[in-house]
Amino acid sequence: MRQAILSNKNDQLKIVEVHLPANRGRHLLVRIVASLVSKGAEKHILEMIGESSRLPPPGARR
């Protein structure tokens, strides 16, 4: 199985081979034939995560 990994350090998108996840119990493994990766959207999500890590937790007083 291939997985796209976007590094937030050097802004590079890599496609790597990873093991298939184990099918356990009542889980379902779905085969994806085609997918679209938008580097801009993924980068935006990483930027939002980075910004949220600097915010105080909900309910915290300043």
C-alpha positions as CSV (number, residue, x, y, z in Angstrom):
1,M,0.0,0.0,0.0
2,R,1.3,3.5,-0.7
3,Q,0.9,6.5,1.5
4,A,1.5,10.2,0.9
5,I,3.5,12.0,3.6
6,L,3.9,15.7,3.7
7,S,6.8,17.0,5.8
8,N,6.1,20.2,7.7
9,K,9.8,20.9,8.0
10,N,10.9,21.0,4.4
11,D,7.5,21.1,2.6
12,Q,8.2,18.0,0.6
13,L,5.5,15.5,-0.4
14,K,6.7,11.8,-0.5
15,I,5.0,8.7,-1.5
16,V,6.1,5.7,0.5
17,E,5.2,2.0,0.7
18,V,3.6,1.0,4.0
19,H,2.2,-2.3,5.3
20,L,-1.5,-3.0,4.9
21,P,-3.4,-2.4,8.1
22,A,-4.5,-5.6,9.9
23,N,-8.2,-6.5,9.5
24,R,-9.5,-7.0,13.0
25,G,-12.9,-8.1,14.2
26,R,-15.7,-6.2,12.5
27,H,-13.5,-3.7,10.7
28,L,-13.6,-3.3,6.9
29,L,-10.6,-2.7,4.6
30,V,-11.5,-0.7,1.5
31,R,-9.4,-0.7,-1.6
32,I,-9.0,2.7,-3.2
33,V,-8.5,2.7,-6.9
34,A,-7.7,6.4,-7.4
35,S,-7.3,9.4,-5.2
36,L,-6.4,13.1,-5.4
37,V,-3.8,14.7,-3.2
38,S,-3.8,18.5,-2.9
39,K,-0.5,19.6,-1.4
40,G,-1.9,23.0,-0.8
41,A,-4.8,21.7,1.3
42,E,-2.6,19.3,3.2
43,K,-0.1,22.2,3.9
44,H,-3.0,24.4,5.1
45,I,-4.1,21.7,7.6
46,L,-0.5,21.4,8.9
47,E,-0.3,25.1,9.4
48,M,-3.7,25.1,11.3
49,I,-2.4,22.4,13.5
50,G,0.8,24.3,14.2
51,E,-1.2,27.4,15.1
52,S,-3.6,25.5,17.4
53,S,-0.7,24.0,19.3
54,R,0.3,27.6,20.4
55,L,-3.1,28.5,21.6
56,P,-4.1,28.0,25.3
57,P,-6.4,25.1,26.0
58,P,-10.2,25.8,26.0
59,G,-11.2,27.3,29.4
60,A,-7.7,28.5,30.3
61,R,-7.4,32.0,31.7
62,R,-4.9,34.4,30.3
